[in-house]
Amino acid sequence: MYFFLVCLSFMEIIGISSVNCKLLSIIITADHTISKSGCIAQSFFYYFFSSADFLILSVMSIDRFMAICYPLRYSSIMKPSLCINLVLSCFSISLLCLLYPTYMMSRVPFCGQVLDHFFCDSAAMLSLVCVDITLIKLSTVINSVFILIIPLIITSISYIFIVFTVIKMRSTKSHHKTFSTCVSHLTMVFIVFGSAIFIEIRPSKSDSVETDKAVNFVSTILGPLLNPFIYTLRNQKVKDCLRDKKIWKYCQYI
């Protein structure tokens, strides 16, 4: 679990930095310009790590499923080599899904000059293209199946089995302890998948640039900001430290 959390944190740090570094530069220098190549590069890195995020969250649901449903076999199945291969597979799938649309975006001409967004969002970029983008949209739909729909199905099935396993437990304390290990992961699943699904399945007639910005803000900035608190506050050692007020001693030294 902690290995996957490290990978998840790494991807969020790199992915969000591709957006926030430019955003801070705009705030400090008041220079709102960005080159086409820079915009495409920002979009690629953001969606590459975001896509890997979805896949890692589904892998983490499988990890929770194995730990709860097959606790005695967990160590023999979820070996370090398997965990590393799963993470590398997430990166590989994300890369393969983004190669074609990124290449096509670099080839098409942009007629507009003003990007109405706080980062190089793919939908905002496509609105500036003045040629037929049917193939790019089709590749985006296909990528959504591999990056969003399939991981969500895997996560849902994993938790269905987890719920059935927990129901069979006789002890109420066991119910609480088991579910408490999944709360942090489920919270991030709702935030990350929820915002992405809202953007993808929203009817076109209700399209709103401001709504897109708000939803992207939640998934781009608010999600990674809350992530450390969501996971650490579920940790018993952190709770004990806060309860004993040891943290305030550390703060005084700092």
C-alpha positions in Angstrom: 0.0 0.0 0.0 2.8 2.5 0.9 4.6 1.7 -2.3 1.6 2.6 -4.4 1.1 5.7 -2.3 4.7 6.8 -3.0 4.1 6.3 -6.8 0.7 8.2 -6.5 2.4 11.1 -4.7 5.2 11.2 -7.2 2.9 11.3 -10.2 0.8 14.0 -8.6 3.8 16.2 -7.8 5.2 16.0 -11.3 1.9 16.2 -13.1 0.5 19.2 -11.1 3.9 20.9 -11.3 3.6 21.1 -15.1 0.5 23.2 -14.5 1.2 25.1 -11.3 4.8 26.2 -12.3 3.5 28.1 -15.4 0.5 29.4 -13.4 2.8 30.9 -10.7 5.0 32.3 -13.5 1.9 34.1 -14.9 0.9 35.4 -11.5 4.4 36.7 -10.8 5.4 38.1 -14.2 1.9 38.9 -15.5 3.0 37.3 -18.8 0.1 35.3 -20.1 1.7 34.0 -23.2 2.8 30.4 -23.9 4.1 28.9 -27.1 2.3 26.2 -29.0 5.0 23.6 -28.3 5.0 24.6 -24.6 1.3 24.3 -24.4 1.3 20.9 -26.0 4.1 19.8 -23.7 2.2 21.0 -20.6 -0.9 19.2 -21.8 1.0 16.0 -22.5 2.7 15.8 -19.1 -0.5 16.8 -17.2 -2.6 14.1 -19.0 0.1 11.5 -18.9 0.5 11.6 -15.1 -3.3 12.1 -14.6 -4.0 9.1 -16.7 -1.5 7.1 -14.7 -3.2 8.4 -11.6 -6.5 6.7 -12.6 -4.7 3.5 -13.4 -2.8 3.5 -10.1 -6.0 4.1 -8.1 -7.5 1.0 -9.8 -4.3 -1.0 -8.9 -4.6 0.2 -5.3 -8.2 -1.1 -5.3 -6.9 -4.5 -6.4 -4.3 -4.3 -3.6 -7.0 -3.6 -1.0 -9.1 -6.5 -2.4 -6.2 -8.9 -2.1 -5.4 -7.7 1.4 -8.9 -8.0 2.7 -10.3 -11.0 0.8 -7.1 -13.1 0.7 -5.1 -11.9 3.7 -3.1 -15.2 4.1 -2.1 -15.2 0.5 -1.5 -11.5 0.2 2.3 -11.5 0.7 2.9 -14.4 -1.7 0.8 -12.8 -4.5 1.5 -9.0 -4.1 5.3 -9.4 -4.3 7.5 -6.3 -4.8 8.3 -7.5 -8.4 4.5 -7.7 -9.2 3.9 -4.2 -7.7 6.7 -2.7 -9.8 5.4 -4.3 -12.9 1.9 -3.0 -12.3 3.2 0.5 -11.9 5.3 0.3 -15.0 2.2 -1.0 -16.9 0.2 2.0 -15.7 2.9 4.3 -17.1 3.1 2.3 -20.4 -0.7 2.3 -21.0 -0.9 6.1 -20.2 2.0 6.8 -22.7 0.5 4.7 -25.5 -2.9 6.3 -25.1 -1.5 9.8 -25.4 1.1 9.4 -28.2 -1.4 9.7 -31.1 -3.5 12.6 -29.9 -0.4 14.5 -28.8 1.2 14.0 -32.2 -2.0 15.1 -34.0 -2.2 18.2 -31.8 1.3 19.2 -32.8 0.4 18.9 -36.5 -2.9 20.8 -36.7 -3.0 24.6 -37.1 -4.4 26.8 -34.4 -6.6 29.6 -35.7 -7.3 31.2 -32.3 -4.7 32.9 -30.1 -6.6 33.1 -26.8 -6.9 30.0 -24.6 -9.8 30.5 -22.2 -8.4 28.3 -19.4 -5.9 28.4 -16.6 -3.8 25.7 -18.2 -3.6 23.9 -21.6 -6.7 21.8 -21.3 -7.2 19.5 -24.3 -10.9 20.7 -24.8 -9.8 24.3 -24.7 -7.0 23.7 -27.2 -9.3 21.8 -29.6 -11.7 24.8 -29.7 -8.8 26.8 -31.3 -8.2 24.3 -34.1 -9.6 25.3 -37.5 -9.5 21.9 -39.3 -11.4 18.6 -38.9 -10.6 17.1 -35.6 -12.8 14.0 -35.8 -9.9 11.6 -35.5 -8.5 13.4 -32.5 -12.0 13.3 -30.8 -12.3 9.6 -31.6 -8.9 8.8 -30.1 -9.9 10.7 -27.0 -13.1 8.7 -26.6 -11.1 5.4 -27.1 -8.5 6.6 -24.6 -11.3 7.4 -22.1 -12.4 3.8 -22.2 -8.9 2.5 -21.3 -8.0 5.2 -18.9 -11.3 6.1 -17.2 -14.0 3.5 -17.7 -12.0 0.2 -17.3 -10.1 1.4 -14.2 -13.5 2.5 -12.7 -15.0 -0.9 -13.4 -12.0 -2.6 -11.9 -12.3 -0.4 -8.8 -16.0 -1.0 -8.5 -15.8 -4.8 -8.8 -12.9 -4.8 -6.2 -15.0 -3.0 -3.7 -18.1 -5.1 -4.3 -16.1 -8.2 -3.4 -14.6 -6.3 -0.4 -18.1 -5.4 0.9 -19.3 -9.0 0.6 -16.2 -10.2 2.4 -16.7 -7.7 5.2 -20.4 -8.6 5.6 -19.4 -12.2 6.3 -17.2 -11.0 9.2 -19.0 -11.6 12.6 -17.2 -8.9 14.6 -18.4 -5.3 14.4 -14.9 -4.2 15.3 -13.5 -6.0 12.3 -16.1 -4.3 10.1 -14.9 -0.9 11.3 -11.2 -1.7 11.0 -11.6 -3.1 7.5 -13.6 -0.3 6.2 -11.3 2.3 7.8 -8.4 1.0 5.7 -10.4 1.8 2.5 -11.9 5.2 3.4 -8.8 7.2 2.3 -8.6 5.4 -1.1 -12.4 5.7 -1.7 -12.2 9.4 -1.0 -9.6 10.0 -3.6 -11.5 7.7 -6.1 -14.6 9.9 -5.7 -12.7 13.1 -6.1 -10.5 12.0 -9.1 -13.0 9.8 -11.0 -16.0 12.0 -10.1 -14.5 15.2 -11.6 -13.3 13.3 -14.7 -16.6 11.6 -15.3 -18.5 14.9 -14.9 -16.4 16.5 -17.6 -16.7 13.5 -20.0 -20.4 12.6 -19.8 -21.8 16.1 -19.3 -24.4 16.9 -22.1 -22.9 19.3 -24.7 -25.8 21.7 -24.3 -24.8 22.4 -20.8 -21.2 23.2 -21.7 -19.7 26.0 -19.8 -16.1 27.2 -19.7 -16.5 28.4 -16.2 -17.9 25.1 -15.1 -15.0 23.3 -16.8 -12.5 25.5 -15.0 -14.1 24.9 -11.6 -14.2 21.1 -12.1 -10.6 21.1 -13.4 -9.6 23.1 -10.4 -10.9 20.4 -8.1 -9.1 17.6 -9.8 -5.9 19.6 -10.6 -5.3 21.6 -7.4 -7.7 20.7 -4.7 -7.4 16.9 -5.1 -3.6 16.8 -4.7 -3.7 19.4 -2.0 -6.1 17.3 0.1 -4.4 14.0 -0.7 -1.7 14.2 2.0 -4.3 15.1 4.6 -6.7 12.4 3.5 -4.1 9.6 3.8 -2.1 10.8 6.8 -5.1 11.6 9.0 -6.2 8.0 8.6 -2.9 6.8 10.0 -3.1 5.8 13.6 0.5 7.0 14.3 -0.4 10.5 13.1 -3.5 10.5 15.2 -1.5 9.5 18.3 1.0 12.2 17.6 -1.7 14.9 17.3 -3.5 13.5 20.4 -0.3 13.7 22.4 0.3 17.2 21.1 3.9 16.2 20.1 3.4 18.0 16.8 3.3 21.3 18.5 6.7 20.7 20.0 8.1 20.1 16.6 6.5 23.3 15.3 8.2 25.3 18.1 11.6 23.9 17.1 10.9 24.9 13.4 
